[in-house]
């Protein structure tokens, strides 16, 4: 793994933890009754999913073989 992949994994983990924190705050605030908590619920889910995708793409990109389009088959 190179330093770019480690950076993406670290940023993804920060986004994942931050999104889960926002989700927890939104769930305690009754999102069905208050529009602010409903927006926090949606935003928390989006940030959590973004963090998971960043981590997944960084790991899969680091473990994949490089493509060589110029090679004869």
GROMACS elastic network, one bead per residue, 0.5 to 0.9 nm:
[ bonds ]
;  ai    aj funct       b0    kb
    1     4     6  0.80969   500
    1     5     6  0.61944   500
    1     6     6  0.70098   500
    1    59     6  0.85498   500
    1    62     6  0.58075   500
    1    63     6  0.81192   500
    2     5     6  0.56068   500
    2     6     6  0.65997   500
    2     7     6  0.88723   500
    2    62     6  0.78836   500
    3     6     6  0.50673   500
    3     7     6  0.61107   500
    3     8     6  0.86861   500
    4     7     6  0.50347   500
    4     8     6  0.62721   500
    4     9     6  0.86473   500
    4    58     6  0.85448   500
    5     8     6  0.50905   500
    5     9     6  0.61436   500
    5    10     6  0.85514   500
    5    55     6  0.87283   500
    5    58     6  0.53422   500
    5    59     6  0.72988   500
    5    61     6  0.81005   500
    5    62     6  0.68670   500
    6     9     6  0.50576   500
    6    10     6  0.61065   500
    6    11     6  0.85814   500
    6    58     6  0.78451   500
    6    59     6  0.89774   500
    7    10     6  0.50916   500
    7    11     6  0.61159   500
    7    12     6  0.84313   500
    7    58     6  0.89684   500
    8    11     6  0.50850   500
    8    12     6  0.58989   500
    8    13     6  0.84415   500
    8    54     6  0.63625   500
    8    55     6  0.66289   500
    8    57     6  0.87793   500
    8    58     6  0.61880   500
    9    12     6  0.50187   500
    9    13     6  0.60694   500
    9    14     6  0.86145   500
    9    51     6  0.85254   500
    9    54     6  0.67074   500
    9    56     6  0.83055   500
    9    57     6  0.89355   500
    9    58     6  0.63037   500
    9    59     6  0.77274   500
   10    13     6  0.50999   500
   10    14     6  0.62476   500
   10    15     6  0.86505   500
   10    55     6  0.80476   500
   11    14     6  0.50790   500
   11    15     6  0.61690   500
   11    16     6  0.85003   500
   11    51     6  0.74113   500
   11    54     6  0.78124   500
   11    55     6  0.82347   500
   12    15     6  0.50442   500
   12    16     6  0.59863   500
   12    17     6  0.86072   500
   12    48     6  0.87104   500
   12    50     6  0.73445   500
   12    52     6  0.63652   500
   12    53     6  0.76159   500
   12    54     6  0.51563   500
   12    55     6  0.53092   500
   12    56     6  0.88723   500
   13    17     6  0.61409   500
   13    18     6  0.84206   500
   13    51     6  0.61056   500
   13    52     6  0.76084   500
   13    54     6  0.84633   500
   13    55     6  0.71253   500
   14    17     6  0.52824   500
   14    18     6  0.60014   500
   14    19     6  0.84360   500
   14    51     6  0.73708   500
   15    18     6  0.50382   500
   15    19     6  0.58896   500
   15    20     6  0.84656   500
   15    47     6  0.60711   500
   15    48     6  0.62897   500
   15    49     6  0.87546   500
   15    50     6  0.72293   500
   15    52     6  0.82289   500
   15    54     6  0.89959   500
   16    19     6  0.51783   500
   16    20     6  0.62009   500
   16    21     6  0.86374   500
   16    47     6  0.66688   500
   16    49     6  0.73575   500
   16    50     6  0.74954   500
   16    52     6  0.63885   500
   17    20     6  0.51253   500
   17    21     6  0.61865   500
   17    22     6  0.87277   500
   17    48     6  0.73582   500
   17    51     6  0.82855   500
   18    21     6  0.50475   500
   18    22     6  0.62986   500
   18    23     6  0.85998   500
   18    44     6  0.78146   500
   18    47     6  0.75486   500
   18    48     6  0.74488   500
   19    22     6  0.51153   500
   19    23     6  0.61106   500
   19    24     6  0.86051   500
   19    43     6  0.76195   500
   19    45     6  0.64727   500
   19    46     6  0.75241   500
   19    49     6  0.82223   500
   19    50     6  0.89273   500
   19    51     6  0.80419   500
   20    24     6  0.61096   500
   20    25     6  0.85982   500
   20    44     6  0.63879   500
   20    45     6  0.76932   500
   20    47     6  0.82771   500
   20    48     6  0.62472   500
   21    24     6  0.51235   500
   21    25     6  0.62588   500
   21    26     6  0.86125   500
   21    44     6  0.76670   500
   22    25     6  0.50913   500
   22    26     6  0.60846   500
   22    27     6  0.85849   500
   22    40     6  0.64121   500
   22    41     6  0.70906   500
   22    43     6  0.77926   500
   22    44     6  0.50960   500
   22    45     6  0.84548   500
   22    47     6  0.89356   500
   23    26     6  0.50750   500
   23    27     6  0.60999   500
   23    28     6  0.87170   500
   23    40     6  0.68635   500
   23    41     6  0.53779   500
   23    42     6  0.82026   500
   23    43     6  0.80743   500
   23    45     6  0.67664   500
   23    48     6  0.86506   500
   24    27     6  0.51899   500
   24    28     6  0.64161   500
   24    29     6  0.88696   500
   24    41     6  0.83950   500
   24    44     6  0.85616   500
   25    28     6  0.53933   500
   25    29     6  0.65452   500
   25    37     6  0.80195   500
   25    40     6  0.79694   500
   25    41     6  0.83265   500
   26    29     6  0.52171   500
   26    30     6  0.70045   500
   26    31     6  0.63257   500
   26    36     6  0.83853   500
   26    38     6  0.69586   500
   26    39     6  0.82963   500
   26    40     6  0.55620   500
   26    41     6  0.52835   500
   26    44     6  0.81294   500
   27    30     6  0.59689   500
   27    31     6  0.64490   500
   27    37     6  0.75399   500
   27    38     6  0.87175   500
   27    40     6  0.88773   500
   27    41     6  0.71039   500
   28    31     6  0.80889   500
   28    37     6  0.86979   500
   29    32     6  0.88521   500
   29    33     6  0.84963   500
   29    34     6  0.76416   500
   29    36     6  0.89485   500
   29    37     6  0.60317   500
   29    38     6  0.88462   500
   30    33     6  0.57790   500
   30    34     6  0.65664   500
   30    37     6  0.67297   500
   30    38     6  0.80024   500
   31    34     6  0.54116   500
   31    35     6  0.66361   500
   31    36     6  0.74598   500
   31    39     6  0.79975   500
   31    40     6  0.82156   500
   31    41     6  0.71259   500
   32    35     6  0.74022   500
   32    37     6  0.79026   500
   32    38     6  0.66007   500
   33    37     6  0.81667   500
   33    38     6  0.81726   500
   34    37     6  0.55810   500
   34    38     6  0.65025   500
   34    39     6  0.89279   500
   35    39     6  0.61989   500
   35    40     6  0.85835   500
   36    39     6  0.51941   500
   36    40     6  0.62421   500
   36    41     6  0.86700   500
   37    41     6  0.60505   500
   37    42     6  0.86435   500
   38    41     6  0.50205   500
   38    42     6  0.63859   500
   38    43     6  0.86411   500
   39    42     6  0.51727   500
   39    43     6  0.60696   500
   39    44     6  0.84019   500
   40    43     6  0.50353   500
   40    44     6  0.58082   500
   40    45     6  0.84546   500
   41    44     6  0.51554   500
   41    45     6  0.62530   500
   41    46     6  0.86990   500
   42    45     6  0.52565   500
   42    46     6  0.63083   500
   42    47     6  0.87858   500
   43    46     6  0.50557   500
   43    47     6  0.61487   500
   43    48     6  0.84834   500
   44    47     6  0.52275   500
   44    48     6  0.60241   500
   44    49     6  0.85217   500
   45    48     6  0.51286   500
   45    49     6  0.61035   500
   45    50     6  0.85344   500
   46    49     6  0.51962   500
   46    50     6  0.61080   500
   46    51     6  0.86458   500
   47    51     6  0.61598   500
   47    52     6  0.86637   500
   48    51     6  0.51663   500
   48    52     6  0.63114   500
   48    53     6  0.86936   500
   49    52     6  0.51120   500
   49    53     6  0.61645   500
   49    54     6  0.86306   500
   50    53     6  0.51003   500
   50    54     6  0.61519   500
   50    55     6  0.86843   500
   51    54     6  0.51496   500
   51    55     6  0.63137   500
   51    56     6  0.86140   500
   52    55     6  0.52354   500
   52    56     6  0.60959   500
   52    57     6  0.86336   500
   53    56     6  0.50015   500
   53    57     6  0.60147   500
   53    58     6  0.83877   500
   54    57     6  0.53759   500
   54    58     6  0.60838   500
   54    59     6  0.86289   500
   55    58     6  0.51870   500
   55    59     6  0.61819   500
   55    60     6  0.85646   500
   56    59     6  0.53055   500
   56    60     6  0.60687   500
   56    61     6  0.83870   500
   57    60     6  0.50962   500
   57    61     6  0.57528   500
   57    62     6  0.83527   500
   58    61     6  0.51877   500
   58    62     6  0.61422   500
   58    63     6  0.87105   500
   59    62     6  0.52070   500
   59    63     6  0.62837   500
   59    64     6  0.86860   500
   60    63     6  0.52120   500
   60    64     6  0.60179   500
   61    64     6  0.53862   500
   61    65     6  0.83841   500
   62    65     6  0.82935   500
   64    67     6  0.88336   500
   68    71     6  0.58461   500
   69    72     6  0.83016   500
